[in-house]
Amino acid sequence: MLLWQGYVFAPVISLLEELGYVEGVDLIAASYDWRFAPLALEKRDGYFSQLTKSIETLDERCYGRGVVLLAHSMGNKVVSYFLEFAKKTKGQAWIDEHINLWIAAGAPHCGAPQALRSTVFGDKFGLDHFVTDSEADMFVVCCM
C-alpha cells in the first residue's frame, strides 16, 4: 500500500501497522512538496519517476497483486497527475499491472465549492473563535 503521508494519515498508518503492514516494506508514504506544480516536482526532483520505481518495488514485494494508492485531499490531484504521467511514460498496461486500487479520500475532483461559499457569504470555516463576523465579511468585500 502506498500512502500520501501527512498529519491526517497518522491514525491510518497506525491502524495499518496494527493489521500487519510494515512501513518501508509493504507500506510507504509518498509525501510531496505541495508548493510546487506537478511538472515542477518531476523536473526538480524526478518525483513521479521515483514514484514509478517505488510502486514497481512494492508490487514485487506484494507478489504482483498490484499496489493500493490511498490519498487525501489535494494528494488525490497528485495521484491523478501521476496516473497520467505513468500512462504517458509507461503505458496503460503498466498501470493495469501495478495499480490495484486508488482510494480517494476527501478528493477535490469537482473543485473546492467551499472556497466559493467563503467568498460569497464570508464563511469562517469553523474558526468562529478566531475570526469575527466583520472579518469574514471583510474577506467577501476584498475578494469580489
Salt bridges, closest charged atoms under 4 A:
ASP33 OD2 - ARG35 NH2 2.65
ASP33 OD2 - ARG44 NH2 3.63
ASP45 OD2 - ARG44 NH2 2.74
GLU56 OE2 - LYS90 NZ 3.64
ASP59 OD2 - HIS98 ND1 2.79
GLU97 OE2 - HIS98 NE2 3.71
ASP123 OD2 - ARG117 NE 3.07
ASP128 OD1 - LYS124 NZ 3.80
ASP133 OD1 - LYS124 NZ 2.74
